[in-house]
Amino acid sequence: QVQVVESGGGLVQPGGSLRLVCAASDSIFSINAMGWYRQAPGKQRALVAHITSRHATVYADSVKGRFTISRDNAKNTIYLQMNNLKPEDTAVYYCNLEPDFWGQGTQVTVSS
C-alpha cells in the first residue's frame, strides 16, 4: 500500500519561511507527478504547486515567486520551499502522489 507522509508545517510570522517535505513509500513516485494542495477553513482544497517526473512545474498565481516545488527521485521525496509567507497562506497543506494517494496533511499558520 502506498503511503504519503508530510512534515515541516508550523507557526511562522508574516514574511517568514518554511519548508514542507513529503515522502512516498512506493517506487511509482519516480514516474508519477506530485503536487501540494492546501485547504483553508471554509474553503475547498486547491492546488498550490505541481511537479512532473521530468521536473516541469506549475504554480498557483497566489504563490508564484514565493514558493518553490522540487523533487528528489532517489529519495522518493518532494519539497515545498515557502518564502515571504502571508497570513492568507494559512491552511492545512496536503501532498498528493498521482493518481490519488494523499498524505494526512500538515498545518501551516502564518500569524504575528
TINU-537526 format. One line per 3 residues: number of its first residue (from 1); their letters; for each residue x, y, z of N, C-alpha, C, O. Coordinates in Angstrom, 1 decimal, always signed. Each point is the difference from the previous one (the first is absolute). Layout:
NUM	A	X/Y/Z/X/Y/Z/X/Y/Z/X/Y/Z; ...;
***
This chain:
1	QVQ	+0.8/-1.2/+0.0/-0.8/+1.2/+0.0/+0.9/+1.2/+0.0/+0.9/+0.2/+0.8; -1.2/+0.8/-1.7/+0.8/+1.2/-0.1/-0.3/+0.9/+1.2/-1.2/+0.2/+0.3; +2.2/+0.3/+0.3/-0.2/+1.0/+1.1/+0.7/+1.3/-0.4/+1.1/+0.0/-0.6;
4	VVE	-1.7/+1.1/+1.0/+0.5/+1.3/-0.3/+0.0/+0.8/+1.3/-1.1/+0.1/+0.7; +2.2/+0.4/-0.3/+0.1/+0.6/+1.4/+0.6/+1.4/-0.2/+1.1/+0.2/-0.5; -1.8/+0.8/+1.0/+0.5/+1.4/+0.0/+0.6/+0.4/+1.4/-0.3/-0.6/+1.0;
7	SGG	+1.2/+1.5/-1.1/+0.6/+0.6/+1.3/+0.5/+1.4/-0.3/+0.1/+0.4/-1.2; +0.1/+0.4/+2.2/+0.6/+1.3/-0.1/-0.9/+1.2/+0.2/+0.4/+1.1/-0.1; -1.7/-1.4/+0.4/-0.8/+1.2/+0.3/+0.3/+0.6/+1.3/+0.8/-0.5/+0.8;
10	GLV	-1.6/+1.6/-0.5/+0.2/+0.6/+1.3/-0.5/+1.4/+0.0/-0.7/+0.5/-0.9; +1.1/+0.3/+1.9/-0.4/+1.4/+0.2/+1.1/+0.9/-0.4/+1.2/-0.2/+0.5; -1.4/+1.2/-1.3/+1.0/+0.9/-0.5/-0.6/+1.4/-0.1/-1.1/+0.1/-0.3;
13	QPG	+2.0/+0.9/+0.5/-0.5/+1.4/-0.1/-0.1/+0.4/-1.5/+0.7/-0.6/-0.8; -1.5/+1.5/+0.5/+0.0/+0.5/-1.4/+1.4/+0.4/-0.5/+0.7/+0.7/+0.8; -0.4/-1.0/-2.0/+1.3/+0.2/-0.6/+1.0/-1.1/+0.3/+1.1/+0.0/-0.6;
16	GSL	-1.5/-0.9/+1.4/+0.9/-1.2/+0.3/+0.0/-1.1/-1.0/-0.7/+0.2/-1.1; +1.4/-1.2/+1.3/+0.1/-1.1/-0.9/-0.2/-1.4/+0.7/+0.2/-0.1/+1.2; -0.7/-0.8/-2.0/-0.1/-1.4/+0.5/+0.3/-0.9/-1.2/-0.2/+0.4/-1.2;
19	RLV	+0.7/-1.6/+1.5/+0.1/-1.0/-1.1/-0.8/-1.3/+0.4/+0.2/-0.6/+1.1; -1.1/+0.3/-2.0/-0.7/-1.3/+0.2/+0.6/-1.1/-0.7/+0.6/+0.2/-1.1; -0.7/-1.4/+1.7/+0.6/-1.2/-0.6/-1.0/-1.1/-0.2/-0.9/-0.1/+0.9;
22	CAA	+0.9/-0.6/-2.0/-1.0/-1.1/-0.2/+0.8/-1.2/-0.5/+0.7/+0.1/-1.0; -0.8/-1.2/+1.7/+0.6/-1.2/-0.3/-1.0/-1.1/-0.4/-1.0/-0.2/+0.7; +1.3/-0.5/-1.8/-0.9/-1.1/-0.5/+0.7/-1.3/+0.2/+1.2/-0.1/-0.1;
25	SDS	-2.0/-0.9/+0.4/+0.6/-1.3/+0.3/+0.1/-0.9/-1.2/+0.6/-1.1/+0.1; -1.0/+1.5/-1.3/-0.1/-0.9/-1.1/+0.9/+0.5/-1.1/+0.2/+1.2/-0.2; +0.3/-2.2/-0.6/+0.9/+0.4/-1.1/-0.7/+0.7/-1.1/+0.6/+0.6/-0.9;
28	IFS	-2.0/-0.6/+0.9/-0.7/+0.7/-1.1/+0.3/+1.5/+0.1/-0.3/+0.7/-0.9; +0.8/-0.3/+2.1/+0.3/+1.4/+0.1/+0.8/+0.5/-1.1/-0.2/+1.1/-0.5; +1.2/-1.8/+0.1/+1.0/+0.5/-1.0/-0.6/+0.2/-1.4/+0.6/+0.7/-0.8;
31	INA	-1.8/-1.3/+0.5/-0.6/+0.2/-1.3/-1.3/+0.8/+0.0/-0.5/+0.3/-1.0; +0.0/+0.0/+2.2/-1.3/+0.7/+0.1/+0.2/+1.4/+0.4/+1.0/+0.4/+0.7; -1.9/+0.5/-1.2/+0.0/+1.4/+0.5/-0.5/+0.1/+1.4/-0.7/-0.9/+0.5;
34	MGW	+1.1/+1.9/+0.2/-0.4/+0.3/+1.3/-0.4/+1.5/+0.2/+0.4/+0.8/-0.8; -1.1/-0.6/+1.8/-0.4/+1.4/+0.3/-0.2/+0.3/+1.4/-0.2/-0.9/+0.8; +0.2/+2.2/-0.5/-0.4/+0.5/+1.3/-1.3/+0.8/-0.1/-0.2/+0.8/-0.9;
37	YRQ	-0.8/-1.1/+1.8/-1.3/+0.6/+0.0/-0.1/+0.6/+1.4/+0.6/-0.4/+1.0; -1.6/+1.4/-0.9/-0.3/+0.5/+1.3/-1.4/+0.3/+0.2/-0.8/+0.2/-1.0; +0.3/-0.3/+2.2/-1.4/+0.2/+0.3/-0.1/+0.9/+1.3/+0.4/-0.4/+1.1;
40	APG	-0.9/+1.6/-1.3/-0.3/+0.9/+1.1/-1.4/-0.2/+0.5/-0.8/-0.6/-0.7; +0.6/+1.0/+2.0/-1.3/-0.2/+0.6/-1.1/+0.6/-0.9/+0.1/+1.2/-0.4; -1.2/-2.0/+0.1/-1.1/+0.5/-0.8/+0.2/+0.1/-1.4/-0.8/+0.5/-0.8;
43	KQR	+2.0/-1.0/+0.3/+0.3/+0.1/-1.4/+0.3/-1.4/-0.6/+0.3/-0.9/+0.8; -0.4/+0.8/-2.1/+0.3/-1.3/-0.6/+1.5/-0.2/-0.1/+0.8/+1.0/+0.0; -0.4/-2.3/-0.1/+1.4/-0.3/-0.2/+0.4/+0.5/-1.4/-0.7/-0.2/-1.0;
46	ALV	+1.9/+0.8/+0.9/+0.5/+0.6/-1.2/+1.4/-0.3/-0.3/+0.8/-0.2/+0.9; -0.4/+0.1/-2.2/+1.4/-0.2/-0.3/+0.9/+1.2/+0.3/-0.4/+1.1/-0.2; +1.5/-1.5/+0.8/+1.0/+1.0/+0.3/+1.2/-0.1/-1.1/+0.4/+1.0/-0.6;
49	AHI	+0.1/-2.2/+0.5/+1.1/-0.2/-1.0/+0.0/-1.4/-0.4/-0.5/-0.9/+0.7; +1.0/+0.6/-2.0/+0.0/-1.3/-0.5/+1.3/-0.2/-0.8/+0.6/+0.9/-0.5; -0.1/-2.2/+0.6/+1.3/-0.3/-0.6/-0.1/-1.3/-0.7/-0.5/-1.0/+0.6;
52	TSR	+0.9/+0.9/-1.8/+0.0/-1.3/-0.8/+1.2/-0.8/+0.3/+0.9/+0.5/+0.7; -0.8/-1.7/-1.2/+1.1/-0.9/+0.2/+1.3/+0.6/-0.7/+1.1/-0.3/+0.3; -1.4/+1.2/-1.3/+1.1/+0.7/-0.7/+0.3/+1.4/+0.5/+0.7/+0.8/-0.6;
55	HAT	-1.3/-0.5/+1.8/+0.3/+1.2/+0.7/-0.7/+1.2/-0.6/+0.4/+1.2/+0.3; -1.4/-1.3/-1.2/-0.7/+1.1/-0.4/-1.0/+0.4/+1.1/-0.6/-0.8/+0.7; +0.5/+2.1/-0.5/-0.7/+0.5/+1.1/-1.2/+1.0/-0.4/+0.1/+0.7/-1.0;
58	VYA	-1.1/-0.7/+1.9/-1.1/+1.0/-0.2/-0.3/+0.5/+1.4/+0.0/-0.7/+1.0; -0.3/+2.0/-0.9/-0.3/+0.6/+1.3/-1.4/+0.8/-0.1/-0.4/+0.5/-1.0; -0.2/-0.5/+2.2/-1.2/+0.9/+0.1/+0.5/+1.5/-0.1/+1.1/+0.3/+0.4;
61	DSV	-1.9/+0.5/-1.0/+0.4/+1.4/-0.2/+0.4/+0.7/+1.4/+0.9/+0.8/+0.1; -1.6/-1.2/+0.9/+0.1/+0.6/+1.3/+1.4/-0.3/+0.7/+0.4/+0.7/+0.9; +0.3/-1.7/-1.4/+1.3/-0.4/+0.6/+1.2/+0.2/-0.9/+1.1/-0.2/+0.4;
64	KGR	-1.4/+0.6/-1.7/+1.1/+0.1/-0.9/+1.0/+1.0/+0.5/-0.3/+1.1/+0.5; +1.6/-1.4/-0.6/+1.1/+0.8/+0.4/+0.3/-0.1/+1.5/+1.0/+0.6/+0.5; -1.9/-1.3/+0.3/+0.3/-0.1/+1.4/+0.2/-1.5/+0.4/+0.8/-0.3/+0.9;
67	FTI	-1.5/-0.6/-1.6/+0.2/-1.5/+0.3/+0.7/-0.7/-1.1/+0.0/+0.4/-1.2; +0.8/-1.4/+1.6/+0.7/-0.8/-1.0/-0.2/-1.5/+0.3/+0.2/-0.4/+1.1; -0.7/-0.3/-2.1/-0.1/-1.5/+0.2/+1.1/-0.7/-0.7/+0.5/+0.4/-1.0;
70	SRD	+0.0/-1.5/+1.7/+1.1/-0.7/-0.6/-0.2/-1.5/+0.4/-0.7/-0.3/+0.9; +1.5/-0.6/-1.6/-0.1/-1.4/+0.4/+1.4/-0.6/-0.1/+0.8/+0.4/-0.8; -0.7/-1.5/+1.6/+1.2/-0.8/+0.0/-0.4/-1.4/-0.2/-0.5/-0.7/+0.9;
73	NAK	+0.5/+0.2/-2.2/-0.5/-1.4/-0.3/+0.8/-1.1/+0.8/-0.6/-1.0/+0.3; +1.8/+1.3/-0.1/+0.8/-1.0/+0.7/-0.5/-0.3/+1.4/+0.2/-1.0/+0.6; -0.8/+2.1/+0.0/-0.5/-0.1/+1.4/-1.5/-0.1/+0.1/-0.6/+0.0/+1.0;
76	NTI	-0.1/-0.1/-2.2/-1.5/-0.1/+0.0/-0.5/+1.2/+0.7/-1.0/-0.2/+0.8; +1.5/+1.4/-0.9/-0.4/+1.1/+0.8/-0.2/+1.3/-0.9/+0.7/+0.2/-1.0; -1.7/+0.6/+1.4/-0.1/+1.3/-0.6/+0.0/+1.0/+1.1/-0.2/-0.3/+1.2;
79	YLQ	+0.5/+1.5/-1.6/+0.1/+1.1/+1.0/-0.8/+1.2/-0.5/-0.3/+0.2/-1.2; -0.1/+0.7/+2.2/-0.7/+1.2/-0.4/+0.7/+1.1/+0.9/-0.2/+0.1/+1.2; +1.1/+0.7/-1.8/+0.6/+1.1/+0.7/-0.9/+1.2/-0.1/-0.3/+0.4/-1.1;
82	MNN	-0.1/+0.1/+2.2/-1.0/+1.1/+0.1/+0.7/+1.2/+0.6/+0.4/+0.0/+1.2; -0.2/+1.1/-1.9/+0.6/+1.2/+0.4/-1.0/+1.1/+0.0/-1.0/+0.0/-0.6; +1.3/+1.1/+1.4/-0.8/+1.2/+0.1/-1.5/-0.4/+0.3/-0.9/+0.4/-0.7;
85	LKP	+0.7/-1.2/+1.7/-1.3/-0.6/+0.3/-0.9/+1.2/+0.4/+0.4/+0.9/+0.7; -1.7/-1.1/-1.0/-1.0/+1.0/+0.3/-1.1/-0.7/+0.8/-0.2/-1.2/+0.0; -0.6/+2.0/+0.8/-1.1/-0.6/+0.8/-0.9/-0.8/-0.9/-0.6/-1.0/+0.5;
88	EDT	+0.3/+1.4/-1.7/-0.9/-0.8/-0.9/+0.6/-1.3/-0.5/-0.7/-0.8/-0.6; +1.9/+0.5/+1.0/+0.6/-1.3/-0.3/-0.4/-1.0/+1.0/+0.3/-1.2/-0.1; -0.9/+1.6/+1.2/-0.4/-0.9/+1.1/-1.0/-1.0/-0.5/-1.0/+0.3/-0.6;
91	AVY	+1.4/-1.6/+0.8/-0.9/-1.1/-0.5/+0.7/-1.3/+0.4/+1.1/-0.1/+0.5; -1.9/-1.0/-0.7/+0.6/-1.3/+0.1/+0.5/-0.4/-1.4/-0.7/+0.1/-1.0; +2.0/-0.5/+1.0/+0.6/-0.3/-1.3/+0.1/-1.5/-0.2/+0.4/-0.7/+0.9;
94	YCN	-0.8/+0.3/-2.1/-0.1/-1.5/-0.2/+0.9/-0.3/-1.2/+0.1/+0.8/-1.0; +0.6/-1.9/+1.1/+0.8/-0.5/-1.1/-0.8/-1.1/-0.8/-0.7/-0.8/+0.6; +0.8/+0.9/-1.9/-0.7/-1.0/-0.9/+1.0/-0.6/-0.9/+0.8/+0.6/-0.7;
97	LEP	-0.9/-2.0/+0.6/+0.7/-0.8/-0.9/-1.0/-0.5/-1.0/-0.9/-0.8/+0.4; +1.0/+1.1/-1.7/-1.0/-0.4/-0.9/+0.1/-1.5/-0.2/+1.1/-0.6/+0.1; -2.3/-0.1/-0.3/-1.3/+0.6/-0.4/-0.8/+0.6/+1.2/-0.6/+1.0/-0.1;
100	DFW	+0.7/-1.7/+1.3/-0.9/+0.4/+1.0/+0.5/-0.4/+1.4/-0.8/-0.6/+0.8; +2.0/+0.8/-0.5/+0.6/-0.3/+1.3/+0.2/+1.3/+0.8/+0.7/+0.9/-0.6; -1.2/-0.8/+1.8/+0.1/+1.2/+0.8/+0.6/-0.2/+1.3/-0.1/-1.0/+0.6;
103	GQG	+0.8/+2.0/-0.1/+0.5/+0.0/+1.3/-1.0/+0.5/+1.0/-1.2/+0.3/-0.4; +1.5/-0.3/+1.7/-0.9/+0.4/+1.0/-0.1/+1.5/+0.2/-1.0/+0.5/+0.7; +1.9/+0.2/-1.3/-0.1/+1.5/+0.1/+0.9/+0.5/+1.1/+0.2/-0.6/+1.1;
106	TQV	+0.3/+1.8/-1.3/+0.8/+0.7/+1.1/-0.4/+1.5/+0.0/-0.2/+0.6/-1.0; +0.0/-0.2/+2.3/-0.5/+1.4/+0.2/+1.1/+1.0/-0.2/+1.1/-0.1/+0.6; -1.4/+1.2/-1.4/+0.8/+1.1/-0.1/-0.8/+1.2/+0.5/-1.1/+0.3/-0.5;
109	TVS	+1.6/+0.4/+1.5/-0.6/+1.2/+0.5/+0.9/+1.2/-0.1/+1.1/+0.0/+0.5; -1.5/+1.1/-1.1/+0.8/+1.2/-0.2/-0.7/+1.1/+0.8/-1.1/+0.5/-0.4; +1.7/-0.1/+1.5/-0.6/+0.9/+0.9/+1.0/+0.7/+0.8/+1.0/-0.6/+0.4;
112	S	-1.2/+1.9/+0.0/+0.9/+0.7/+0.8/-0.5/-0.1/+1.5/+0.6/+0.6/+0.9;
***
